Amino acid sequence: MAVTTSGETTLFVCVTCRGQTTDAGHDEQPRPGTRLLAAINSTLDALREGLAIEPVECLSNCNRSCTVAVTAPGKWTYVLGALDPDLHVEDVLTFARLHRAHEAGLPAWRERPEHIRKNTISRVPPLPSRTPEEVSQQ
């Protein structure tokens, strides 16, 4: 995994995702997750500016794959699913840029692409900036 610069937003793309309609008998074809990664990487550099794009193996969302996760230090992490590599590249990148632009990584719901609004699997709070001792004293 590549090292990202401090504050950089990372877009993790599951490359093992098979997708909802993939026939298991067609293993010679690239998996939809791999196709999604390739499609994201082939977009204009300006659309990916400030984003680290990282392939990962399995985000454990197989029932609603293709799946990506968007995160940054000190910000909320989002897991997004039910993505189609032929339809949702722009949606994913738009959401990642909105996440990057928001101080806490919480883009306004209405600003998110419709497919992302309907297919957000989870959001995870940032790790506490306090020490474990400070957390346990509360």
NURO-733532 format. One record per residue (C-alpha): residue number from 1; x, y, z; residue in one letter; chain. Coordinates in nm, 2 decimals, padded with zeros to 4 digits. Layout:
<dogus>
dogu nr:NUM, px:X, py:Y, pz:Z, rest:A, kette:A $
...
</dogus>
This chain:
<dogus>
dogu nr:1, px:00.00, py:00.00, pz:00.00, rest:M, kette:A $
dogu nr:2, px:00.13, py:00.34, pz:-00.09, rest:A, kette:A $
dogu nr:3, px:00.20, py:00.60, pz:00.17, rest:V, kette:A $
dogu nr:4, px:-00.02, py:00.91, pz:00.14, rest:T, kette:A $
dogu nr:5, px:00.07, py:01.26, pz:00.24, rest:T, kette:A $
dogu nr:6, px:-00.08, py:01.40, pz:00.56, rest:S, kette:A $
dogu nr:7, px:-00.43, py:01.51, pz:00.50, rest:G, kette:A $
dogu nr:8, px:-00.47, py:01.34, pz:00.16, rest:E, kette:A $
dogu nr:9, px:-00.80, py:01.17, pz:00.09, rest:T, kette:A $
dogu nr:10, px:-00.76, py:00.80, pz:00.00, rest:T, kette:A $
dogu nr:11, px:-01.01, py:00.62, pz:-00.22, rest:L, kette:A $
dogu nr:12, px:-00.98, py:00.24, pz:-00.16, rest:F, kette:A $
dogu nr:13, px:-01.12, py:00.04, pz:-00.45, rest:V, kette:A $
dogu nr:14, px:-01.20, py:-00.33, pz:-00.39, rest:C, kette:A $
dogu nr:15, px:-01.05, py:-00.52, pz:-00.68, rest:V, kette:A $
dogu nr:16, px:-01.19, py:-00.85, pz:-00.58, rest:T, kette:A $
dogu nr:17, px:-01.55, py:-00.74, pz:-00.61, rest:C, kette:A $
dogu nr:18, px:-01.75, py:-00.95, pz:-00.86, rest:R, kette:A $
dogu nr:19, px:-02.05, py:-00.72, pz:-00.88, rest:G, kette:A $
dogu nr:20, px:-02.41, py:-00.81, pz:-00.85, rest:Q, kette:A $
dogu nr:21, px:-02.47, py:-00.96, pz:-01.19, rest:T, kette:A $
dogu nr:22, px:-02.14, py:-01.12, pz:-01.26, rest:T, kette:A $
dogu nr:23, px:-02.17, py:-01.48, pz:-01.37, rest:D, kette:A $
dogu nr:24, px:-01.92, py:-01.69, pz:-01.18, rest:A, kette:A $
dogu nr:25, px:-01.85, py:-01.88, pz:-01.50, rest:G, kette:A $
dogu nr:26, px:-01.68, py:-01.58, pz:-01.66, rest:H, kette:A $
dogu nr:27, px:-01.37, py:-01.57, pz:-01.45, rest:D, kette:A $
dogu nr:28, px:-01.15, py:-01.49, pz:-01.76, rest:E, kette:A $
dogu nr:29, px:-01.31, py:-01.14, pz:-01.77, rest:Q, kette:A $
dogu nr:30, px:-01.17, py:-00.87, pz:-01.53, rest:P, kette:A $
dogu nr:31, px:-01.38, py:-00.84, pz:-01.22, rest:R, kette:A $
dogu nr:32, px:-01.60, py:-00.53, pz:-01.19, rest:P, kette:A $
dogu nr:33, px:-01.39, py:-00.40, pz:-00.90, rest:G, kette:A $
dogu nr:34, px:-01.08, py:-00.42, pz:-01.12, rest:T, kette:A $
dogu nr:35, px:-01.26, py:-00.25, pz:-01.40, rest:R, kette:A $
dogu nr:36, px:-01.38, py:00.02, pz:-01.16, rest:L, kette:A $
dogu nr:37, px:-01.02, py:00.09, pz:-01.05, rest:L, kette:A $
dogu nr:38, px:-00.90, py:00.10, pz:-01.41, rest:A, kette:A $
dogu nr:39, px:-01.18, py:00.34, pz:-01.51, rest:A, kette:A $
dogu nr:40, px:-01.11, py:00.57, pz:-01.21, rest:I, kette:A $
dogu nr:41, px:-00.73, py:00.57, pz:-01.30, rest:N, kette:A $
dogu nr:42, px:-00.81, py:00.66, pz:-01.66, rest:S, kette:A $
dogu nr:43, px:-01.00, py:00.98, pz:-01.58, rest:T, kette:A $
dogu nr:44, px:-00.84, py:01.32, pz:-01.61, rest:L, kette:A $
dogu nr:45, px:-00.57, py:01.39, pz:-01.35, rest:D, kette:A $
dogu nr:46, px:-00.76, py:01.70, pz:-01.25, rest:A, kette:A $
dogu nr:47, px:-01.06, py:01.48, pz:-01.14, rest:L, kette:A $
dogu nr:48, px:-00.82, py:01.28, pz:-00.91, rest:R, kette:A $
dogu nr:49, px:-00.62, py:01.57, pz:-00.78, rest:E, kette:A $
dogu nr:50, px:-00.56, py:01.54, pz:-00.40, rest:G, kette:A $
dogu nr:51, px:-00.68, py:01.17, pz:-00.41, rest:L, kette:A $
dogu nr:52, px:-00.47, py:00.87, pz:-00.34, rest:A, kette:A $
dogu nr:53, px:-00.63, py:00.58, pz:-00.53, rest:I, kette:A $
dogu nr:54, px:-00.55, py:00.24, pz:-00.37, rest:E, kette:A $
dogu nr:55, px:-00.65, py:-00.11, pz:-00.48, rest:P, kette:A $
dogu nr:56, px:-00.75, py:-00.33, pz:-00.19, rest:V, kette:A $
dogu nr:57, px:-00.86, py:-00.69, pz:-00.16, rest:E, kette:A $
dogu nr:58, px:-01.20, py:-00.73, pz:-00.02, rest:C, kette:A $
dogu nr:59, px:-01.39, py:-00.47, pz:00.17, rest:L, kette:A $
dogu nr:60, px:-01.63, py:-00.74, pz:00.29, rest:S, kette:A $
dogu nr:61, px:-01.94, py:-00.60, pz:00.12, rest:N, kette:A $
dogu nr:62, px:-01.99, py:-00.88, pz:-00.13, rest:C, kette:A $
dogu nr:63, px:-02.37, py:-00.86, pz:-00.12, rest:N, kette:A $
dogu nr:64, px:-02.36, py:-00.50, pz:-00.24, rest:R, kette:A $
dogu nr:65, px:-02.04, py:-00.49, pz:-00.45, rest:S, kette:A $
dogu nr:66, px:-01.86, py:-00.31, pz:-00.63, rest:C, kette:A $
dogu nr:67, px:-01.73, py:-00.13, pz:-00.32, rest:T, kette:A $
dogu nr:68, px:-01.51, py:00.16, pz:-00.24, rest:V, kette:A $
dogu nr:69, px:-01.41, py:00.34, pz:00.08, rest:A, kette:A $
dogu nr:70, px:-01.32, py:00.70, pz:00.12, rest:V, kette:A $
dogu nr:71, px:-01.11, py:00.82, pz:00.41, rest:T, kette:A $
dogu nr:72, px:-00.86, py:01.08, pz:00.53, rest:A, kette:A $
dogu nr:73, px:-00.68, py:01.14, pz:00.86, rest:P, kette:A $
dogu nr:74, px:-00.91, py:01.30, pz:01.12, rest:G, kette:A $
dogu nr:75, px:-01.22, py:01.26, pz:00.89, rest:K, kette:A $
dogu nr:76, px:-01.51, py:01.03, pz:00.87, rest:W, kette:A $
dogu nr:77, px:-01.47, py:00.72, pz:00.65, rest:T, kette:A $
dogu nr:78, px:-01.75, py:00.62, pz:00.41, rest:Y, kette:A $
dogu nr:79, px:-01.81, py:00.28, pz:00.25, rest:V, kette:A $
dogu nr:80, px:-02.00, py:00.30, pz:-00.08, rest:L, kette:A $
dogu nr:81, px:-02.14, py:00.00, pz:-00.26, rest:G, kette:A $
dogu nr:82, px:-02.36, py:-00.12, pz:-00.55, rest:A, kette:A $
dogu nr:83, px:-02.13, py:00.06, pz:-00.79, rest:L, kette:A $
dogu nr:84, px:-02.12, py:-00.02, pz:-01.16, rest:D, kette:A $
dogu nr:85, px:-01.78, py:00.05, pz:-01.33, rest:P, kette:A $
dogu nr:86, px:-01.95, py:00.16, pz:-01.64, rest:D, kette:A $
dogu nr:87, px:-02.19, py:00.41, pz:-01.47, rest:L, kette:A $
dogu nr:88, px:-02.05, py:00.54, pz:-01.14, rest:H, kette:A $
dogu nr:89, px:-01.69, py:00.65, pz:-01.18, rest:V, kette:A $
dogu nr:90, px:-01.80, py:01.02, pz:-01.19, rest:E, kette:A $
dogu nr:91, px:-02.02, py:00.97, pz:-00.88, rest:D, kette:A $
dogu nr:92, px:-01.74, py:00.81, pz:-00.69, rest:V, kette:A $
dogu nr:93, px:-01.49, py:01.08, pz:-00.78, rest:L, kette:A $
dogu nr:94, px:-01.74, py:01.36, pz:-00.71, rest:T, kette:A $
dogu nr:95, px:-01.81, py:01.22, pz:-00.36, rest:F, kette:A $
dogu nr:96, px:-01.43, py:01.17, pz:-00.29, rest:A, kette:A $
dogu nr:97, px:-01.37, py:01.54, pz:-00.39, rest:R, kette:A $
dogu nr:98, px:-01.66, py:01.65, pz:-00.16, rest:L, kette:A $
dogu nr:99, px:-01.52, py:01.44, pz:00.12, rest:H, kette:A $
dogu nr:100, px:-01.17, py:01.60, pz:00.07, rest:R, kette:A $
dogu nr:101, px:-01.31, py:01.95, pz:00.07, rest:A, kette:A $
dogu nr:102, px:-01.51, py:01.91, pz:00.39, rest:H, kette:A $
dogu nr:103, px:-01.31, py:01.97, pz:00.71, rest:E, kette:A $
dogu nr:104, px:-01.46, py:01.67, pz:00.89, rest:A, kette:A $
dogu nr:105, px:-01.52, py:01.45, pz:00.58, rest:G, kette:A $
dogu nr:106, px:-01.90, py:01.50, pz:00.60, rest:L, kette:A $
dogu nr:107, px:-02.02, py:01.62, pz:00.26, rest:P, kette:A $
dogu nr:108, px:-02.38, py:01.76, pz:00.27, rest:A, kette:A $
dogu nr:109, px:-02.62, py:01.49, pz:00.19, rest:W, kette:A $
dogu nr:110, px:-02.80, py:01.68, pz:-00.09, rest:R, kette:A $
dogu nr:111, px:-02.46, py:01.76, pz:-00.26, rest:E, kette:A $
dogu nr:112, px:-02.38, py:01.39, pz:-00.30, rest:R, kette:A $
dogu nr:113, px:-02.46, py:01.21, pz:-00.63, rest:P, kette:A $
dogu nr:114, px:-02.79, py:01.04, pz:-00.60, rest:E, kette:A $
dogu nr:115, px:-02.65, py:00.69, pz:-00.64, rest:H, kette:A $
dogu nr:116, px:-02.41, py:00.76, pz:-00.36, rest:I, kette:A $
dogu nr:117, px:-02.69, py:00.88, pz:-00.13, rest:R, kette:A $
dogu nr:118, px:-02.88, py:00.56, pz:-00.19, rest:K, kette:A $
dogu nr:119, px:-02.58, py:00.33, pz:-00.16, rest:N, kette:A $
dogu nr:120, px:-02.38, py:00.44, pz:00.13, rest:T, kette:A $
dogu nr:121, px:-02.31, py:00.12, pz:00.32, rest:I, kette:A $
dogu nr:122, px:-02.16, py:00.28, pz:00.63, rest:S, kette:A $
dogu nr:123, px:-01.98, py:00.58, pz:00.77, rest:R, kette:A $
dogu nr:124, px:-01.72, py:00.54, pz:01.05, rest:V, kette:A $
dogu nr:125, px:-01.61, py:00.82, pz:01.28, rest:P, kette:A $
dogu nr:126, px:-01.24, py:00.93, pz:01.28, rest:P, kette:A $
dogu nr:127, px:-01.01, py:00.78, pz:01.53, rest:L, kette:A $
dogu nr:128, px:-01.01, py:00.99, pz:01.85, rest:P, kette:A $
dogu nr:129, px:-00.72, py:01.23, pz:01.88, rest:S, kette:A $
dogu nr:130, px:-00.71, py:01.16, pz:02.25, rest:R, kette:A $
dogu nr:131, px:-00.49, py:00.90, pz:02.41, rest:T, kette:A $
dogu nr:132, px:-00.66, py:00.58, pz:02.54, rest:P, kette:A $
dogu nr:133, px:-00.61, py:00.71, pz:02.89, rest:E, kette:A $
dogu nr:134, px:-00.79, py:01.03, pz:02.81, rest:E, kette:A $
dogu nr:135, px:-01.08, py:00.84, pz:02.65, rest:V, kette:A $
dogu nr:136, px:-01.12, py:00.60, pz:02.95, rest:S, kette:A $
dogu nr:137, px:-01.13, py:00.89, pz:03.20, rest:Q, kette:A $
dogu nr:138, px:-01.46, py:01.03, pz:03.04, rest:Q, kette:A $
</dogus>
